[in-house]
Every structure is written in C-alpha cells, then in structure tokens.
Amino acid sequence: MKIDIFNHVMPQAYLELVKQHSKDAGLVKRMSGLRMLWDIEARVAMLAGQFPDVQQVLTLSLPPPDALGGPDLAPECARVEKE
C-alpha cells in the first residue's frame, strides 16, 4: 500500500462558492476544467482502476476560504459541505 499525502480537492459545493466569490476568472476557469479536483467519485474510480495500491490524503485546494471573503464569508466557506 502506498499513501500519497499531497493531493488537493475542491468539493463541488466549494467550487460553486469559488465561482461566486473569486476575483480571479482565470483561476475559476482552471479549477473548473480539472475534473479530478472537484469530482470526488471520478477520482475514487480512477484510483481504484489505475492505482489500486494507492490511498490519498486529501486537502482543500486553493484558494483558501479566507481569500474568498472577509470574516463575514470565510467561516461559511470553511464549513461548506458536500451536496
């Protein structure tokens, strides 16, 4: 078993917040185009099919919640749940 500890994800609900609040249109376009970043089920299926001996430790991708908004928005972004 191999453990890959440097993986980033952007759950769909968080991607929607990024689309709404990010001031960087290029970032939004790049993140939207990286399916393995926001489609967790597709990522799991790909790993099971191509890399069955690998497990991943997932962390939230950029931008961090505090970059999307100030103290009124950042806590909501940090607590967003999978839809």
Protein Blocks (a to p, Z undefined) as FASTA:
>chain_A
ZZdfbbcdddfklmmmmmmmpcblklmmmmmmmmklmmmmlmmmmmmmmmmmbccddddd
dddfklmpcfklmmmmmmpccZZ
